[in-house]
């Protein structure tokens, strides 16, 4: 068994890697189990076992860019989790954007209703995060440059340029409709980011 002081050394090392609280707890448990196993079965002292464990986790705990469109650095293990989480956010946002596009074609009033619902959800989550001090106003402003929103912005530019390049009579109405769908995508992304942030789940806010 390792002592409380030794456990604190493990925690301090992992905290220095800026792991999110949930992942830190899980990785810490793995570290302690691995260190204990090396001490019990290979007769290593704590420092030798700790060093061996850090070496075995080196790749997972290397600091890398969180995303292609982000300058923030996280551990590789955190990046993998974030990438999976971002894919789910993008899938859900795409599904709601497709639904909003259908509503836009069928009945503009239904589209506006859906948009109002998401705006309401966005506003409530924003207020909740601010009141509960889960985020500062500066964090929300910085969220405008979140990797998922930057992707949406670049996609909007690409759609606009391709549409004008392929269609000589690219209709202004179509342009406006696509802008509405892209704005809905952005809104759904923001709602999900604020929701995860309210649950203290790392989404790079």
C-alpha positions as protocol buffer text, in pm:
chain_id: "A"
residue {
  index: 1
  type: UNK
  ca { x: 0 y: 0 z: 0 }
}
residue {
  index: 2
  type: UNK
  ca { x: 114 y: 354 z: -65 }
}
residue {
  index: 3
  type: UNK
  ca { x: 98 y: 628 z: 198 }
}
residue {
  index: 4
  type: UNK
  ca { x: -123 y: 937 z: 191 }
}
residue {
  index: 5
  type: UNK
  ca { x: 182 y: 1152 z: 114 }
}
residue {
  index: 6
  type: UNK
  ca { x: 273 y: 930 z: -181 }
}
residue {
  index: 7
  type: UNK
  ca { x: -87 y: 945 z: -304 }
}
residue {
  index: 8
  type: UNK
  ca { x: -66 y: 1324 z: -288 }
}
residue {
  index: 9
  type: UNK
  ca { x: 249 y: 1310 z: -505 }
}
residue {
  index: 10
  type: UNK
  ca { x: 56 y: 1113 z: -767 }
}
residue {
  index: 11
  type: UNK
  ca { x: -233 y: 1363 z: -751 }
}
residue {
  index: 12
  type: UNK
  ca { x: 5 y: 1661 z: -781 }
}
residue {
  index: 13
  type: UNK
  ca { x: 167 y: 1509 z: -1091 }
}
residue {
  index: 14
  type: UNK
  ca { x: -169 y: 1450 z: -1259 }
}
residue {
  index: 15
  type: UNK
  ca { x: -296 y: 1797 z: -1164 }
}
residue {
  index: 16
  type: UNK
  ca { x: 10 y: 1941 z: -1338 }
}
residue {
  index: 17
  type: UNK
  ca { x: -119 y: 1776 z: -1656 }
}
residue {
  index: 18
  type: UNK
  ca { x: -437 y: 1987 z: -1628 }
}
residue {
  index: 19
  type: UNK
  ca { x: -670 y: 1690 z: -1652 }
}
residue {
  index: 20
  type: UNK
  ca { x: -1039 y: 1758 z: -1604 }
}
residue {
  index: 21
  type: UNK
  ca { x: -1167 y: 1651 z: -1259 }
}
residue {
  index: 22
  type: UNK
  ca { x: -1353 y: 1342 z: -1383 }
}
residue {
  index: 23
  type: UNK
  ca { x: -1059 y: 1209 z: -1582 }
}
residue {
  index: 24
  type: UNK
  ca { x: -811 y: 1300 z: -1307 }
}
residue {
  index: 25
  type: UNK
  ca { x: -996 y: 1081 z: -1055 }
}
residue {
  index: 26
  type: UNK
  ca { x: -1009 y: 787 z: -1296 }
}
residue {
  index: 27
  type: UNK
  ca { x: -645 y: 814 z: -1404 }
}
residue {
  index: 28
  type: UNK
  ca { x: -532 y: 860 z: -1044 }
}
residue {
  index: 29
  type: UNK
  ca { x: -702 y: 532 z: -949 }
}
residue {
  index: 30
  type: UNK
  ca { x: -524 y: 356 z: -1237 }
}
residue {
  index: 31
  type: UNK
  ca { x: -191 y: 510 z: -1133 }
}
residue {
  index: 32
  type: UNK
  ca { x: -228 y: 399 z: -771 }
}
residue {
  index: 33
  type: UNK
  ca { x: -330 y: 45 z: -869 }
}
residue {
  index: 34
  type: UNK
  ca { x: -38 y: 16 z: -1112 }
}
residue {
  index: 35
  type: UNK
  ca { x: 212 y: 156 z: -861 }
}
residue {
  index: 36
  type: UNK
  ca { x: 83 y: -75 z: -584 }
}
residue {
  index: 37
  type: UNK
  ca { x: 105 y: -374 z: -817 }
}
residue {
  index: 38
  type: UNK
  ca { x: 467 y: -293 z: -909 }
}
residue {
  index: 39
  type: UNK
  ca { x: 559 y: -246 z: -542 }
}
residue {
  index: 40
  type: UNK
  ca { x: 393 y: -572 z: -434 }
}
residue {
  index: 41
  type: UNK
  ca { x: 484 y: -801 z: -724 }
}
residue {
  index: 42
  type: UNK
  ca { x: 817 y: -663 z: -848 }
}
residue {
  index: 43
  type: UNK
  ca { x: 959 y: -543 z: -515 }
}
residue {
  index: 44
  type: UNK
  ca { x: 1003 y: -187 z: -640 }
}
residue {
  index: 45
  type: UNK
  ca { x: 1005 y: 106 z: -400 }
}
residue {
  index: 46
  type: UNK
  ca { x: 751 y: 386 z: -449 }
}
residue {
  index: 47
  type: UNK
  ca { x: 978 y: 613 z: -651 }
}
residue {
  index: 48
  type: UNK
  ca { x: 1078 y: 333 z: -891 }
}
residue {
  index: 49
  type: UNK
  ca { x: 715 y: 220 z: -932 }
}
residue {
  index: 50
  type: UNK
  ca { x: 596 y: 580 z: -979 }
}
residue {
  index: 51
  type: UNK
  ca { x: 862 y: 644 z: -1244 }
}
residue {
  index: 52
  type: UNK
  ca { x: 775 y: 321 z: -1427 }
}
residue {
  index: 53
  type: UNK
  ca { x: 404 y: 409 z: -1418 }
}
residue {
  index: 54
  type: UNK
  ca { x: 467 y: 761 z: -1550 }
}
residue {
  index: 55
  type: UNK
  ca { x: 675 y: 614 z: -1833 }
}
residue {
  index: 56
  type: UNK
  ca { x: 399 y: 365 z: -1926 }
}
residue {
  index: 57
  type: UNK
  ca { x: 147 y: 652 z: -1937 }
}
residue {
  index: 58
  type: UNK
  ca { x: 378 y: 893 z: -2120 }
}
residue {
  index: 59
  type: UNK
  ca { x: 198 y: 877 z: -2455 }
}
residue {
  index: 60
  type: UNK
  ca { x: -150 y: 923 z: -2303 }
}
residue {
  index: 61
  type: UNK
  ca { x: -30 y: 1217 z: -2089 }
}
residue {
  index: 62
  type: UNK
  ca { x: 168 y: 1400 z: -2359 }
}
residue {
  index: 63
  type: UNK
  ca { x: 36 y: 1755 z: -2411 }
}
residue {
  index: 64
  type: UNK
  ca { x: -109 y: 1807 z: -2760 }
}
residue {
  index: 65
  type: UNK
  ca { x: -338 y: 2061 z: -2929 }
}
residue {
  index: 66
  type: UNK
  ca { x: -697 y: 1996 z: -2827 }
}
residue {
  index: 67
  type: UNK
  ca { x: -825 y: 2049 z: -3180 }
}
residue {
  index: 68
  type: UNK
  ca { x: -710 y: 2164 z: -3523 }
}
residue {
  index: 69
  type: UNK
  ca { x: -891 y: 2494 z: -3462 }
}
residue {
  index: 70
  type: UNK
  ca { x: -781 y: 2539 z: -3101 }
}
residue {
  index: 71
  type: UNK
  ca { x: -458 y: 2669 z: -2949 }
}
residue {
  index: 72
  type: UNK
  ca { x: -530 y: 2509 z: -2613 }
}
residue {
  index: 73
  type: UNK
  ca { x: -325 y: 2206 z: -2514 }
}
residue {
  index: 74
  type: UNK
  ca { x: -457 y: 1901 z: -2332 }
}
residue {
  index: 75
  type: UNK
  ca { x: -327 y: 1552 z: -2268 }
}
residue {
  index: 76
  type: UNK
  ca { x: -367 y: 1301 z: -2549 }
}
residue {
  index: 77
  type: UNK
  ca { x: -614 y: 1098 z: -2343 }
}
residue {
  index: 78
  type: UNK
  ca { x: -827 y: 1411 z: -2289 }
}
residue {
  index: 79
  type: UNK
  ca { x: -807 y: 1495 z: -2660 }
}
residue {
  index: 80
  type: UNK
  ca { x: -942 y: 1151 z: -2754 }
}
residue {
  index: 81
  type: UNK
  ca { x: -1235 y: 1196 z: -2514 }
}
residue {
  index: 82
  type: UNK
  ca { x: -1299 y: 1550 z: -2641 }
}
residue {
  index: 83
  type: UNK
  ca { x: -1289 y: 1432 z: -3005 }
}
residue {
  index: 84
  type: UNK
  ca { x: -1552 y: 1167 z: -2930 }
}
residue {
  index: 85
  type: UNK
  ca { x: -1765 y: 1422 z: -2743 }
}
residue {
  index: 86
  type: UNK
  ca { x: -1734 y: 1676 z: -3026 }
}
residue {
  index: 87
  type: UNK
  ca { x: -1840 y: 1416 z: -3285 }
}
residue {
  index: 88
  type: UNK
  ca { x: -2158 y: 1348 z: -3087 }
}
residue {
  index: 89
  type: UNK
  ca { x: -2230 y: 1723 z: -3061 }
}
residue {
  index: 90
  type: UNK
  ca { x: -2180 y: 1762 z: -3437 }
}
residue {
  index: 91
  type: UNK
  ca { x: -2407 y: 1466 z: -3518 }
}
residue {
  index: 92
  type: UNK
  ca { x: -2687 y: 1598 z: -3296 }
}
residue {
  index: 93
  type: UNK
  ca { x: -2645 y: 1950 z: -3437 }
}
residue {
  index: 94
  type: UNK
  ca { x: -2653 y: 1818 z: -3794 }
}
residue {
  index: 95
  type: UNK
  ca { x: -2972 y: 1619 z: -3723 }
}
residue {
  index: 96
  type: UNK
  ca { x: -3149 y: 1925 z: -3580 }
}
residue {
  index: 97
  type: UNK
  ca { x: -3022 y: 2139 z: -3869 }
}
residue {
  index: 98
  type: UNK
  ca { x: -3165 y: 1888 z: -4119 }
}
residue {
  index: 99
  type: UNK
  ca { x: -3495 y: 1891 z: -3929 }
}
residue {
  index: 100
  type: UNK
  ca { x: -3500 y: 2270 z: -3929 }
}
residue {
  index: 101
  type: UNK
  ca { x: -3434 y: 2273 z: -4303 }
}
residue {
  index: 102
  type: UNK
  ca { x: -3733 y: 2045 z: -4362 }
}
residue {
  index: 103
  type: UNK
  ca { x: -3949 y: 2267 z: -4144 }
}
residue {
  index: 104
  type: UNK
  ca { x: -3824 y: 2569 z: -4335 }
}
residue {
  index: 105
  type: UNK
  ca { x: -3938 y: 2409 z: -4661 }
}
residue {
  index: 106
  type: UNK
  ca { x: -4272 y: 2292 z: -4522 }
}
residue {
  index: 107
  type: UNK
  ca { x: -4377 y: 2568 z: -4284 }
}
residue {
  index: 108
  type: UNK
  ca { x: -4174 y: 2872 z: -4189 }
}
residue {
  index: 109
  type: UNK
  ca { x: -4379 y: 2915 z: -3870 }
}
residue {
  index: 110
  type: UNK
  ca { x: -4272 y: 2572 z: -3744 }
}
residue {
  index: 111
  type: UNK
  ca { x: -3910 y: 2663 z: -3814 }
}
residue {
  index: 112
  type: UNK
  ca { x: -3947 y: 2987 z: -3618 }
}
residue {
  index: 113
  type: UNK
  ca { x: -4106 y: 2794 z: -3328 }
}
residue {
  index: 114
  type: UNK
  ca { x: -3814 y: 2549 z: -3318 }
}
residue {
  index: 115
  type: UNK
  ca { x: -3570 y: 2838 z: -3331 }
}
residue {
  index: 116
  type: UNK
  ca { x: -3747 y: 3012 z: -3040 }
}
residue {
  index: 117
  type: UNK
  ca { x: -3737 y: 2692 z: -2834 }
}
residue {
  index: 118
  type: UNK
  ca { x: -3363 y: 2658 z: -2881 }
}
residue {
  index: 119
  type: UNK
  ca { x: -3309 y: 3029 z: -2814 }
}
residue {
  index: 120
  type: UNK
  ca { x: -3501 y: 2985 z: -2489 }
}
residue {
  index: 121
  type: UNK
  ca { x: -3293 y: 2683 z: -2393 }
}
residue {
  index: 122
  type: UNK
  ca { x: -2973 y: 2868 z: -2481 }
}
residue {
  index: 123
  type: UNK
  ca { x: -3074 y: 3169 z: -2270 }
}
residue {
  index: 124
  type: UNK
  ca { x: -3171 y: 2958 z: -1965 }
}
residue {
  index: 125
  type: UNK
  ca { x: -2849 y: 2755 z: -1980 }
}
residue {
  index: 126
  type: UNK
  ca { x: -2639 y: 3070 z: -2018 }
}
residue {
  index: 127
  type: UNK
  ca { x: -2806 y: 3235 z: -1716 }
}
residue {
  index: 128
  type: UNK
  ca { x: -2770 y: 2913 z: -1513 }
}
residue {
  index: 129
  type: UNK
  ca { x: -2399 y: 2886 z: -1594 }
}
residue {
  index: 130
  type: UNK
  ca { x: -2340 y: 3251 z: -1504 }
}
residue {
  index: 131
  type: UNK
  ca { x: -2544 y: 3243 z: -1181 }
}
residue {
  index: 132
  type: UNK
  ca { x: -2385 y: 2915 z: -1065 }
}
residue {
  index: 133
  type: UNK
  ca { x: -2044 y: 3060 z: -1161 }
}
residue {
  index: 134
  type: UNK
  ca { x: -1978 y: 2766 z: -1392 }
}
residue {
  index: 135
  type: UNK
  ca { x: -1844 y: 3018 z: -1639 }
}
residue {
  index: 136
  type: UNK
  ca { x: -1759 y: 3388 z: -1663 }
}
residue {
  index: 137
  type: UNK
  ca { x: -1893 y: 3627 z: -1922 }
}
residue {
  index: 138
  type: UNK
  ca { x: -1543 y: 3632 z: -2074 }
}
residue {
  index: 139
  type: UNK
  ca { x: -1568 y: 3252 z: -2116 }
}
residue {
  index: 140
  type: UNK
  ca { x: -1891 y: 3293 z: -2309 }
}
residue {
  index: 141
  type: UNK
  ca { x: -1736 y: 3558 z: -2533 }
}
residue {
  index: 142
  type: UNK
  ca { x: -1439 y: 3326 z: -2594 }
}
residue {
  index: 143
  type: UNK
  ca { x: -1689 y: 3049 z: -2680 }
}
residue {
  index: 144
  type: UNK
  ca { x: -1759 y: 3235 z: -3004 }
}
residue {
  index: 145
  type: UNK
  ca { x: -1419 y: 3103 z: -3118 }
}
residue {
  index: 146
  type: UNK
  ca { x: -1488 y: 2746 z: -3008 }
}
residue {
  index: 147
  type: UNK
  ca { x: -1350 y: 2490 z: -3261 }
}
residue {
  index: 148
  type: UNK
  ca { x: -1700 y: 2359 z: -3340 }
}
residue {
  index: 149
  type: UNK
  ca { x: -1829 y: 2709 z: -3413 }
}
residue {
  index: 150
  type: UNK
  ca { x: -1522 y: 2799 z: -3617 }
}
residue {
  index: 151
  type: UNK
  ca { x: -1588 y: 2488 z: -3830 }
}
residue {
  index: 152
  type: UNK
  ca { x: -1947 y: 2601 z: -3883 }
}
residue {
  index: 153
  type: UNK
  ca { x: -1830 y: 2949 z: -3985 }
}
residue {
  index: 154
  type: UNK
  ca { x: -1584 y: 2803 z: -4237 }
}
residue {
  index: 155
  type: UNK
  ca { x: -1854 y: 2568 z: -4368 }
}
residue {
  index: 156
  type: UNK
  ca { x: -2083 y: 2866 z: -4420 }
}
residue {
  index: 157
  type: UNK
  ca { x: -1816 y: 3046 z: -4622 }
}
residue {
  index: 158
  type: UNK
  ca { x: -1752 y: 2730 z: -4828 }
}
residue {
  index: 159
  type: UNK
  ca { x: -2125 y: 2681 z: -4902 }
}
residue {
  index: 160
  type: UNK
  ca { x: -2158 y: 3046 z: -5005 }
}
residue {
  index: 161
  type: UNK
  ca { x: -1853 y: 3036 z: -5236 }
}
residue {
  index: 162
  type: UNK
  ca { x: -1941 y: 2698 z: -5392 }
}
residue {
  index: 163
  type: UNK
  ca { x: -2301 y: 2806 z: -5446 }
}
residue {
  index: 164
  type: UNK
  ca { x: -2197 y: 3122 z: -5625 }
}
residue {
  index: 165
  type: UNK
  ca { x: -1932 y: 2937 z: -5828 }
}
residue {
  index: 166
  type: UNK
  ca { x: -2164 y: 2659 z: -5949 }
}
residue {
  index: 167
  type: UNK
  ca { x: -2483 y: 2859 z: -5993 }
}
residue {
  index: 168
  type: UNK
  ca { x: -2472 y: 3167 z: -6212 }
}
residue {
  index: 169
  type: UNK
  ca { x: -2816 y: 3270 z: -6091 }
}
residue {
  index: 170
  type: UNK
  ca { x: -2750 y: 3172 z: -5730 }
}
residue {
  index: 171
  type: UNK
  ca { x: -3073 y: 3291 z: -5572 }
}
residue {
  index: 172
  type: UNK
  ca { x: -3055 y: 3530 z: -5279 }
}
residue {
  index: 173
  type: UNK
  ca { x: -3349 y: 3346 z: -5121 }
}
residue {
  index: 174
  type: UNK
  ca { x: -3152 y: 3018 z: -5118 }
}
residue {
  index: 175
  type: UNK
  ca { x: -2859 y: 3206 z: -4967 }
}
residue {
  index: 176
  type: UNK
  ca { x: -3081 y: 3334 z: -4686 }
}
residue {
  index: 177
  type: UNK
  ca { x: -3231 y: 2989 z: -4622 }
}
residue {
  index: 178
  type: UNK
  ca { x: -2886 y: 2828 z: -4594 }
}
residue {
  index: 179
  type: UNK
  ca { x: -2781 y: 3102 z: -4353 }
}
residue {
  index: 180
  type: UNK
  ca { x: -3082 y: 3020 z: -4134 }
}
residue {
  index: 181
  type: UNK
  ca { x: -2989 y: 2651 z: -4127 }
}
residue {
  index: 182
  type: UNK
  ca { x: -2625 y: 2728 z: -4044 }
}
residue {
  index: 183
  type: UNK
  ca { x: -2736 y: 2964 z: -3767 }
}
residue {
  index: 184
  type: UNK
  ca { x: -2958 y: 2687 z: -3629 }
}
residue {
  index: 185
  type: UNK
  ca { x: -2659 y: 2451 z: -3632 }
}
residue {
  index: 186
  type: UNK
  ca { x: -2454 y: 2708 z: -3440 }
}
residue {
  index: 187
  type: UNK
  ca { x: -2736 y: 2756 z: -3188 }
}
residue {
  index: 188
  type: UNK
  ca { x: -2771 y: 2381 z: -3125 }
}
residue {
  index: 189
  type: UNK
  ca { x: -2394 y: 2352 z: -3078 }
}
residue {
  index: 190
  type: UNK
  ca { x: -2397 y: 2635 z: -2823 }
}
residue {
  index: 191
  type: UNK
  ca { x: -2688 y: 2481 z: -2632 }
}
residue {
  index: 192
  type: UNK
  ca { x: -2497 y: 2154 z: -2601 }
}
residue {
  index: 193
  type: UNK
  ca { x: -2174 y: 2327 z: -2499 }
}
residue {
  index: 194
  type: UNK
  ca { x: -2355 y: 2522 z: -2227 }
}
residue {
  index: 195
  type: UNK
  ca { x: -2532 y: 2205 z: -2110 }
}
residue {
  index: 196
  type: UNK
  ca { x: -2207 y: 2011 z: -2078 }
}
residue {
  index: 197
  type: UNK
  ca { x: -2043 y: 2306 z: -1906 }
}
residue {
  index: 198
  type: UNK
  ca { x: -2328 y: 2321 z: -1652 }
}
residue {
  index: 199
  type: UNK
  ca { x: -2250 y: 1958 z: -1568 }
}
residue {
  index: 200
  type: UNK
  ca { x: -1880 y: 2040 z: -1531 }
}
residue {
  index: 201
  type: UNK
  ca { x: -1791 y: 1827 z: -1834 }
}
residue {
  index: 202
  type: UNK
  ca { x: -1491 y: 1953 z: -2027 }
}
residue {
  index: 203
  type: UNK
  ca { x: -1585 y: 2092 z: -2370 }
}
residue {
  index: 204
  type: UNK
  ca { x: -1304 y: 2349 z: -2401 }
}
residue {
  index: 205
  type: UNK
  ca { x: -1500 y: 2643 z: -2259 }
}
